[in-house]
Amino acid sequence: MGVAALLAIGVAALLHVFLHLQTERERADHQMLQAAIAGLDAQILAGAAQRADLARQSERQRALEALQTERNLPVQLLGELALRVPDGVQLTRLTQAGQAGPQQVVLQGHALSSEQVHDMLRQLDGSSPRDGWRMRAELVEMAAAPVLHRAQGPMPAVSFTVRVGLLPPDRQATPGTQQDDVEQARPLPGPASP
């Protein structure tokens, strides 16, 4: 019986050593997996940081492109005015109204007749100084003016104020909102008098 007990103790000791080695191997595998998971977590965080940086850079690029797009608009507007203002109409003042939302310009000047002012309104309304942009012209005020002195002699005149709203393409996407866009493009109060 003593040999059987010693044999049982030996088998139990071998079994204990085997299980201990197995447990140590499992712990080593577990630590290796934890290190791999930590490495992947670091890669995921780095990827998220890169995506956030890319989104910031993309937003900056869109802002720069928008500025670049609108940078030449005043020059193009002046070119459009030169083409669209009829003979007999003299612009005396051109001012930009407001920075937020659609760009707006207020034109003031003199004309030989009210028909010339209305012709200018028709020429400007709906014209496009830049692909996709739309101009909306509105008569703010028209009144009798002092006599204009021209080479042909003194001539009666009318003075006028016209507001021109410049609507970008993205504000014109749906036909149902065009009236809302036009109203937003005309924030300056003023009665229209024929």
C-alpha positions as CSV (number, residue, x, y, z in Angstrom):
1,M,0.0,0.0,0.0
2,G,2.9,2.3,0.6
3,V,3.9,1.9,-3.1
4,A,0.4,2.7,-4.3
5,A,0.3,5.8,-2.0
6,L,3.7,6.9,-3.3
7,L,2.6,6.3,-6.9
8,A,-0.6,8.3,-6.3
9,I,1.4,11.1,-4.8
10,G,3.8,11.1,-7.7
11,V,0.9,11.1,-10.3
12,A,-0.7,13.9,-8.3
13,A,2.6,15.9,-8.3
14,L,3.0,15.3,-12.0
15,L,-0.6,16.3,-12.7
16,H,-0.1,19.5,-10.5
17,V,3.2,20.4,-12.4
18,F,1.4,19.8,-15.8
19,L,-1.6,21.9,-14.8
20,H,0.7,24.6,-13.4
21,L,2.7,24.7,-16.7
22,Q,-0.6,24.8,-18.7
23,T,-1.8,27.7,-16.6
24,E,1.4,29.6,-17.1
25,R,1.2,29.0,-20.8
26,E,-2.4,30.3,-20.8
27,R,-1.3,33.4,-18.8
28,A,1.5,34.1,-21.3
29,D,-1.0,33.7,-24.2
30,H,-3.4,36.0,-22.4
31,Q,-0.7,38.6,-21.8
32,M,0.3,38.4,-25.5
33,L,-3.3,38.9,-26.5
34,Q,-3.7,41.8,-24.2
35,A,-0.6,43.4,-25.7
36,A,-1.9,42.8,-29.2
37,I,-5.3,44.3,-28.2
38,A,-3.5,47.4,-26.7
39,G,-1.6,47.8,-29.9
40,L,-4.8,47.6,-32.0
41,D,-6.5,50.0,-29.7
42,A,-3.6,52.4,-30.2
43,Q,-3.9,52.0,-34.0
44,I,-7.7,52.6,-33.7
45,L,-7.1,55.8,-31.8
46,A,-4.4,56.9,-34.2
47,G,-6.8,56.2,-37.1
48,A,-9.6,58.2,-35.4
49,A,-7.2,61.1,-34.8
50,Q,-6.2,60.9,-38.5
51,R,-9.9,60.9,-39.6
52,A,-10.5,63.9,-37.3
53,D,-7.5,65.7,-38.8
54,L,-8.6,64.9,-42.3
55,A,-12.1,66.2,-41.5
56,R,-10.6,69.5,-40.2
57,Q,-8.4,69.8,-43.3
58,S,-11.3,69.0,-45.6
59,E,-13.4,71.7,-43.8
60,R,-10.6,74.2,-44.2
61,Q,-10.3,73.3,-47.9
62,R,-14.0,73.8,-48.4
63,A,-13.8,77.2,-46.7
64,L,-10.9,78.3,-48.9
65,E,-12.7,77.1,-52.0
66,A,-15.7,79.1,-51.0
67,L,-13.6,82.2,-50.5
68,Q,-11.8,81.6,-53.8
69,T,-15.2,81.2,-55.6
70,E,-16.5,84.5,-54.2
71,R,-13.3,86.4,-54.5
72,N,-13.8,87.3,-58.1
73,L,-17.5,87.9,-57.8
74,P,-17.2,91.7,-57.4
75,V,-15.1,92.0,-60.5
76,Q,-17.6,89.9,-62.4
77,L,-20.5,91.9,-61.1
78,L,-18.9,95.1,-62.4
79,G,-18.3,93.5,-65.7
80,E,-22.0,92.4,-65.8
81,L,-23.1,95.9,-64.9
82,A,-21.0,97.4,-67.7
83,L,-22.8,95.0,-70.1
84,R,-26.3,95.4,-68.8
85,V,-26.7,99.1,-67.9
86,P,-28.3,100.8,-70.8
87,D,-27.1,104.1,-72.4
88,G,-28.5,107.1,-70.6
89,V,-28.1,105.5,-67.2
90,Q,-25.4,106.9,-65.0
91,L,-24.4,105.0,-61.8
92,T,-23.2,107.3,-59.1
93,R,-22.8,105.0,-56.2
94,L,-22.3,101.3,-55.7
95,T,-22.2,99.8,-52.1
96,Q,-22.2,96.3,-50.7
97,A,-25.0,95.6,-48.3
98,G,-24.4,93.0,-45.6
99,Q,-21.9,90.2,-45.3
100,A,-24.1,87.3,-44.1
101,G,-26.2,85.3,-46.5
102,P,-26.6,86.3,-50.1
103,Q,-24.4,89.1,-51.3
104,Q,-26.2,92.3,-52.0
105,V,-25.3,95.5,-53.8
106,V,-27.1,98.8,-53.8
107,L,-26.8,100.9,-56.9
108,Q,-27.7,104.6,-57.0
109,G,-27.6,106.8,-60.0
110,H,-29.4,109.0,-62.5
111,A,-31.2,108.3,-65.8
112,L,-32.7,110.3,-68.5
113,S,-36.1,108.6,-68.1
114,S,-37.8,106.1,-65.9
115,E,-38.1,103.7,-68.9
116,Q,-34.3,103.5,-68.9
117,V,-34.3,102.5,-65.2
118,H,-37.0,99.9,-65.8
119,D,-35.0,98.6,-68.8
120,M,-31.9,98.3,-66.5
121,L,-34.0,96.4,-64.0
122,R,-35.1,93.9,-66.7
123,Q,-31.6,93.5,-67.9
124,L,-30.2,92.8,-64.4
125,D,-33.0,90.7,-63.0
126,G,-32.2,87.0,-63.6
127,S,-28.8,87.6,-65.3
128,S,-25.9,85.6,-64.2
129,P,-22.5,87.2,-63.5
130,R,-21.0,83.8,-62.7
131,D,-22.1,80.3,-63.6
132,G,-24.9,79.3,-61.3
133,W,-25.2,82.6,-59.5
134,R,-28.5,84.6,-60.1
135,M,-29.1,88.3,-59.8
136,R,-32.4,89.6,-58.5
137,A,-32.9,93.4,-59.0
138,E,-35.4,95.4,-57.1
139,L,-36.3,99.1,-57.5
140,V,-36.1,100.7,-54.0
141,E,-36.7,104.3,-55.0
142,M,-37.1,106.5,-58.0
143,A,-37.7,110.3,-58.0
144,A,-37.3,113.3,-60.1
145,A,-33.7,114.6,-60.0
146,P,-32.1,117.9,-60.8
147,V,-31.4,118.5,-64.5
148,L,-28.4,116.6,-65.9
149,H,-25.9,118.7,-67.8
150,R,-24.7,116.8,-70.8
151,A,-22.8,117.7,-74.0
152,Q,-26.2,118.2,-75.7
153,G,-27.3,120.6,-73.0
154,P,-29.3,120.3,-69.8
155,M,-31.7,117.4,-69.7
156,P,-34.4,116.3,-67.2
157,A,-33.5,113.3,-65.2
158,V,-34.7,110.8,-62.5
159,S,-32.6,109.5,-59.6
160,F,-33.0,105.9,-58.5
161,T,-31.8,103.4,-56.0
162,V,-31.8,99.7,-57.0
163,R,-30.9,96.7,-54.8
164,V,-29.3,93.7,-56.5
165,G,-29.2,90.4,-54.6
166,L,-26.7,87.8,-55.7
167,L,-27.9,84.3,-54.9
168,P,-25.4,81.5,-55.0
169,P,-26.3,78.2,-56.7
170,D,-26.9,76.3,-53.5
171,R,-29.7,78.8,-52.5
172,Q,-31.5,78.1,-55.8
173,A,-31.7,74.3,-55.7
174,T,-35.4,73.9,-55.3
175,P,-37.9,76.1,-57.2
176,G,-40.3,76.2,-54.2
177,T,-37.8,78.2,-52.1
178,Q,-36.9,80.8,-54.7
179,Q,-39.3,83.4,-53.2
180,D,-37.8,82.8,-49.8
181,D,-34.3,83.3,-51.2
182,V,-35.4,86.5,-52.9
183,E,-36.9,87.8,-49.7
184,Q,-33.7,87.0,-47.8
185,A,-31.7,88.7,-50.5
186,R,-33.6,92.0,-49.9
187,P,-33.1,92.9,-46.2
188,L,-32.9,96.7,-46.8
189,P,-36.2,98.4,-46.0
190,G,-37.4,101.0,-48.4
191,P,-40.6,101.9,-50.2
192,A,-40.6,101.6,-53.9
193,S,-42.0,104.7,-55.6
194,P,-42.5,104.8,-59.4
